[in-house]
């Protein structure tokens, strides 16, 4: 059964998941088709890793993941992104306390 955007977002929030850990989140970002640099940064926005990791609250990380999932759906990559995310071991996810 193919994932829908709604079912994949629900999966990413199950078990108190916040977002993939930085290396996995970057790999997810690299999977997104049609990424492009703009005058103000990137479309879609970059994952909140590196310096942003320590300074960004969990809810904003979750929202950024949702943006990446929406981008994947809009650009025909939801199935591959879903397979990647569903295949991550639990320790590759940041969890809310």
C-alpha positions, 0 to 999 in steps of 0.5 A: 500500500502506497503512503499518503502524505497524511499517513507518512506525517502520522508515522513521523510523529508516532512514538514521540518522533520529532525528526530524523537525526542529522545525518539521516535528515540530510540524506532525506533532503538530498532525496528531494527532487528539484531542490534549488538555491534561491536568493534567500536560501534554499527551496525547500528550506534546509534541514535544521542540522549543524548549528541549527540543531542545538538552537531549534525547538522540537516543534519547529524541527517537526514542521520542517520535516513536514515541509520536506514531506510536502515537497516530496509529494508535490514533486513525485518523490513521496514513495521513495521518501516514505521507504527511506523514513520507514526503513530508519532504525528507531535510534536514527530518530530524535524523540521528544522527552 
